[in-house]
Amino acid sequence: MKIESIKRKGFAISVIAFPVMLLTGFLMHPNVMKLEALQTVEQRVGRFHNQPVFHIGHLIVMFAVPVIMIALIIFMNVLQGTGKKLGFWGGIIGLFGAFILAVDKGAVCLVLSAFDTLPEDQFQELFLFSV
């Protein structure tokens, strides 16, 4: 396969895959249609504790980031004329945003899923003094 063919196919797959991955990840939140701000520790814990689907959703979003980056880099490279300069800076901002998304979702995956591995009594002790 020629490198240009690989680039085209990679771009096509990434443009299709990343929206699907993001939508899937975000729809995996428990009570996704409940649009209320979480105010207490108990409400926050209720969203993620013993909810493996919640953690899997964040993992899917985290894994979507490299696919997003591939699409952004190829978008940056195909622009011509005046759009090339603006596309470069837009791509840089997009890549930085994708990186921040990966860091955020990675932290959520690691920290909250680590809390879920604790025995229930130790888990409850974590939130005793947070109220």
C-alpha positions in Angstrom: 0.0 0.0 0.0 1.2 3.5 -0.8 1.6 6.0 2.0 -1.0 8.3 0.4 -3.5 5.5 0.4 -2.8 4.8 4.1 -3.3 8.5 4.9 -6.6 8.7 3.0 -7.9 5.5 4.7 -6.7 6.6 8.1 -8.4 10.0 7.7 -11.6 8.4 6.6 -11.7 6.0 9.5 -10.8 8.7 12.0 -13.5 11.1 10.8 -16.1 8.3 11.2 -14.7 6.7 14.4 -14.1 9.7 16.7 -17.7 11.0 16.7 -19.0 7.5 17.2 -16.6 6.9 20.1 -17.4 10.3 21.7 -21.1 9.8 21.5 -20.8 6.2 22.8 -18.6 7.4 25.7 -20.9 10.3 26.7 -24.1 8.2 26.5 -22.7 5.7 28.9 -23.0 8.1 31.8 -25.7 6.9 34.3 -28.7 9.2 34.3 -27.4 11.1 31.3 -30.7 12.8 30.7 -30.8 14.1 34.3 -29.5 17.6 33.8 -28.8 18.7 37.3 -25.7 20.0 39.0 -24.2 17.7 41.5 -23.9 19.4 44.9 -22.9 16.9 47.5 -20.3 14.2 47.8 -23.0 11.6 48.0 -24.4 12.7 44.7 -21.0 12.5 43.0 -20.2 9.1 44.6 -23.6 7.8 43.4 -22.7 8.6 39.8 -19.5 6.5 39.7 -19.5 4.0 42.6 -20.2 0.4 41.4 -20.9 1.8 37.9 -18.5 0.0 35.5 -20.3 1.4 32.5 -19.3 4.9 33.7 -15.6 4.0 33.8 -15.8 2.2 30.4 -17.4 5.3 28.9 -14.6 7.5 30.1 -12.1 5.0 28.8 -13.7 5.0 25.3 -13.5 8.9 25.3 -9.9 8.7 26.3 -9.1 6.3 23.5 -10.9 8.6 21.0 -8.2 11.3 21.5 -5.5 9.7 19.2 -8.1 9.3 16.5 -9.2 13.0 16.9 -5.5 14.0 16.7 -5.1 12.0 13.4 -8.1 13.8 11.9 -6.8 17.2 13.1 -3.3 16.7 11.7 -4.7 15.6 8.3 -7.1 18.5 8.2 -4.2 20.8 8.9 -2.2 19.3 6.0 -4.9 19.5 3.3 -5.7 23.2 3.6 -4.3 25.5 1.0 -3.9 29.3 0.5 -5.2 31.6 3.3 -6.8 28.7 5.1 -3.4 27.0 5.6 -2.2 29.6 8.2 -5.6 29.7 10.0 -5.9 25.9 9.8 -2.5 25.5 11.3 -3.4 27.6 14.4 -6.8 26.1 14.6 -5.2 22.6 14.5 -2.7 23.6 17.2 -5.6 24.7 19.5 -7.5 21.6 18.6 -4.5 19.3 19.4 -4.0 21.1 22.7 -7.7 20.6 23.5 -7.6 16.9 22.6 -4.5 16.5 24.8 -6.4 18.2 27.7 -9.4 15.9 27.1 -7.1 12.8 27.2 -5.5 14.0 30.5 -9.0 14.7 32.0 -10.5 11.4 31.0 -7.4 9.5 31.9 -7.5 11.0 35.4 -11.2 10.2 35.8 -10.6 6.6 34.6 -7.7 6.0 36.9 -8.8 7.8 40.1 -12.5 6.8 40.2 -11.9 3.2 39.1 -9.2 2.9 41.7 -11.7 4.1 44.4 -14.1 1.3 43.2 -11.5 -1.4 43.9 -11.5 -0.6 47.6 -13.6 -2.8 49.9 -16.8 -1.1 50.8 -15.8 -0.2 54.4 -12.6 1.5 53.3 -14.5 3.3 50.5 -17.0 4.7 53.0 -14.1 6.0 55.2 -12.8 8.1 52.3 -16.0 10.2 52.4 -16.6 10.3 56.2 -14.8 13.6 56.6 -15.7 15.2 53.3 -19.1 16.4 54.5 
